Amino acid sequence: MQHDDEPVFRRSKWGTNRYYYNPCNPVGLALIVITLLFVGTMMILMANRAGPFKPAPAPAPLSPPPYDYSRPSPWAGPPGP
């Protein structure tokens, strides 16, 4: 049974100062469902390496620029008259 006067968070009864979502409150129940859906979606994305977990693309192989410069041949001799 759900009551609107229940708190959204309850203190843990394990002697710690932690809180947990209260499923007796509609907002607490909604937070539980949203958290489970979010974590499940992130786990599926991680398993498929998709979305923010997609690996970076492989860099293109190094290719030197085309060789356009040609030096004069040492056997050509001095320039013409």
Backbone bond lengths (Angstrom), bond angles and torsions (degrees), N, CA, C in turn:
res aa  C-N    CA-C-N  psi(-1)  N-CA   C-N-CA  omega(-1)  CA-C   N-CA-C  phi
1 M - - - 1.439 - - 1.535 108.27 -
2 Q 1.340 116.67 134.50 1.457 121.13 -177.89 1.524 109.82 -103.87
3 H 1.315 114.33 138.02 1.457 120.84 178.11 1.512 108.70 -123.76
4 D 1.332 115.90 136.85 1.463 119.64 179.73 1.517 112.25 -74.80
5 D 1.342 117.38 -17.53 1.458 118.87 -178.79 1.526 112.55 -88.95
6 E 1.333 117.51 2.00 1.466 121.43 175.10 1.529 109.33 -73.15
7 P 1.332 118.88 146.97 1.471 120.35 176.42 1.528 110.55 -71.97
8 V 1.344 115.99 153.07 1.466 120.55 179.13 1.527 110.32 -70.01
9 F 1.329 117.08 -37.93 1.459 122.42 179.47 1.522 109.03 -114.76
10 R 1.330 116.04 145.40 1.455 121.83 174.60 1.513 108.86 -121.60
11 R 1.323 114.80 149.29 1.460 119.84 177.11 1.527 109.05 -77.53
12 S 1.311 115.87 138.83 1.453 120.93 179.62 1.526 110.06 -64.91
13 K 1.300 116.43 144.01 1.471 120.96 -179.84 1.526 111.58 -94.42
14 W 1.308 117.94 13.28 1.453 121.90 -177.94 1.525 112.07 -92.38
15 G 1.315 117.43 11.33 1.457 121.29 177.57 1.516 113.60 84.60
16 T 1.329 117.22 11.05 1.460 119.93 177.77 1.518 109.08 -107.74
17 N 1.299 116.48 170.55 1.467 120.98 178.61 1.521 111.28 -93.39
18 R 1.293 118.20 27.40 1.459 121.75 -179.54 1.515 110.44 -89.60
19 Y 1.317 114.08 155.33 1.458 121.32 177.12 1.517 109.60 -119.92
20 Y 1.317 116.71 158.64 1.452 121.29 176.80 1.523 108.68 -138.74
21 Y 1.341 115.80 160.49 1.460 120.81 178.34 1.522 109.52 -65.90
22 N 1.318 116.17 137.79 1.454 121.29 -179.79 1.529 108.77 -94.22
23 P 1.323 119.02 110.41 1.464 120.15 -178.93 1.532 113.29 -70.73
24 C 1.328 118.30 -9.77 1.469 120.53 177.61 1.528 111.36 -79.39
25 N 1.331 117.83 -14.73 1.458 122.40 176.99 1.524 107.74 -98.93
26 P 1.347 119.35 136.21 1.472 120.15 -179.67 1.527 113.38 -59.25
27 V 1.331 117.30 -36.23 1.473 119.69 178.54 1.530 109.90 -69.13
28 G 1.308 117.41 -40.93 1.461 120.76 177.31 1.511 111.71 -62.69
29 L 1.330 117.06 -41.23 1.463 121.07 177.57 1.529 110.86 -64.83
30 A 1.335 116.75 -41.32 1.470 120.46 177.37 1.529 110.32 -62.91
31 L 1.329 117.81 -40.19 1.466 120.72 178.42 1.529 111.08 -64.32
32 I 1.325 117.28 -36.88 1.468 120.35 177.22 1.522 110.07 -63.03
33 V 1.327 117.21 -46.98 1.465 121.41 -178.39 1.528 110.49 -64.51
34 I 1.336 117.16 -44.73 1.471 121.03 -179.95 1.524 110.46 -62.32
35 T 1.332 117.17 -41.89 1.462 120.84 179.59 1.526 111.08 -63.06
36 L 1.324 116.73 -44.19 1.465 119.95 179.41 1.528 112.00 -63.99
37 L 1.323 117.28 -41.57 1.468 120.38 178.03 1.528 111.44 -64.65
38 F 1.320 116.66 -42.22 1.468 121.03 -179.63 1.528 110.81 -64.18
39 V 1.327 116.45 -47.66 1.473 119.92 -178.75 1.527 110.09 -65.10
40 G 1.331 117.57 -41.04 1.463 120.39 178.17 1.516 112.31 -62.09
41 T 1.334 116.83 -42.46 1.467 120.97 177.93 1.528 111.14 -63.60
42 M 1.322 117.00 -43.51 1.470 120.05 179.49 1.535 111.08 -64.46
43 M 1.327 117.63 -37.97 1.465 120.15 179.01 1.536 110.61 -65.48
44 I 1.328 117.03 -40.63 1.469 120.19 178.13 1.530 109.88 -65.45
45 L 1.331 117.95 -42.16 1.464 120.54 178.67 1.522 111.24 -63.93
46 M 1.336 117.59 -39.21 1.464 120.12 178.01 1.523 111.15 -66.34
47 A 1.326 117.30 -41.15 1.462 120.49 -178.74 1.523 110.97 -65.67
48 N 1.330 117.43 -35.36 1.464 121.25 -179.26 1.526 112.93 -92.94
49 R 1.313 116.53 0.86 1.478 122.26 -177.77 1.528 110.27 49.29
50 A 1.319 115.45 55.52 1.457 122.11 -178.18 1.527 108.82 -124.21
51 G 1.316 115.69 170.80 1.463 121.16 177.46 1.516 111.11 64.06
52 P 1.349 117.85 -131.99 1.472 119.40 -179.03 1.523 112.77 -70.49
53 F 1.322 118.28 -10.31 1.456 122.18 -179.56 1.525 112.04 -97.83
54 K 1.324 117.21 8.43 1.462 121.63 179.55 1.526 108.95 -69.61
55 P 1.334 117.84 131.25 1.471 119.06 -179.65 1.523 110.98 -67.64
56 A 1.313 115.00 153.93 1.460 120.57 178.58 1.527 109.12 -65.63
57 P 1.337 117.39 146.78 1.466 118.69 179.20 1.527 110.92 -65.03
58 A 1.309 114.98 148.01 1.463 120.02 179.72 1.534 109.12 -67.38
59 P 1.318 117.18 136.28 1.466 118.58 179.71 1.526 110.74 -66.99
60 A 1.317 115.60 150.69 1.464 120.95 178.91 1.524 108.67 -67.03
61 P 1.332 117.90 146.36 1.459 119.02 178.98 1.528 110.62 -63.61
62 L 1.311 114.54 149.14 1.455 120.47 -177.84 1.524 109.68 -69.42
63 S 1.318 115.83 123.59 1.460 119.88 176.64 1.520 107.87 -126.20
64 P 1.336 117.18 124.75 1.464 119.55 -178.52 1.529 110.12 -68.83
65 P 1.312 116.69 154.93 1.461 118.86 178.29 1.532 110.30 -65.48
66 P 1.316 117.06 154.84 1.474 118.59 179.92 1.529 110.76 -62.60
67 Y 1.324 115.84 147.46 1.463 121.94 -177.91 1.527 108.19 -89.96
68 D 1.333 116.53 105.72 1.463 121.32 -177.08 1.530 113.30 -106.21
69 Y 1.305 117.66 -11.52 1.462 120.26 -174.73 1.521 109.55 -90.92
70 S 1.320 116.39 133.49 1.462 119.31 175.19 1.525 107.86 -126.26
71 R 1.300 115.06 125.84 1.465 120.06 178.66 1.524 109.06 -83.22
72 P 1.313 115.22 151.36 1.474 116.57 175.77 1.531 109.91 -67.15
73 S 1.263 116.13 145.55 1.447 121.59 -179.08 1.528 109.36 -70.53
74 P 1.317 118.53 138.97 1.469 119.95 178.65 1.519 111.95 -67.30
75 W 1.309 118.78 -17.13 1.456 121.51 -179.33 1.528 112.41 -91.39
76 A 1.305 117.18 -0.67 1.466 119.29 -177.70 1.522 111.14 -74.51
77 G 1.280 118.13 -22.49 1.451 120.88 179.71 1.508 111.17 82.72
78 P 1.331 116.92 -176.09 1.466 119.42 -178.77 1.516 110.39 -70.22
79 P 1.306 115.85 159.20 1.471 118.53 178.82 1.506 110.19 -60.71
80 G 1.300 116.25 156.30 1.467 122.32 -176.64 1.529 113.47 -64.47
81 P 1.390 116.04 168.78 1.475 120.08 -175.85 1.476 115.47 -66.40
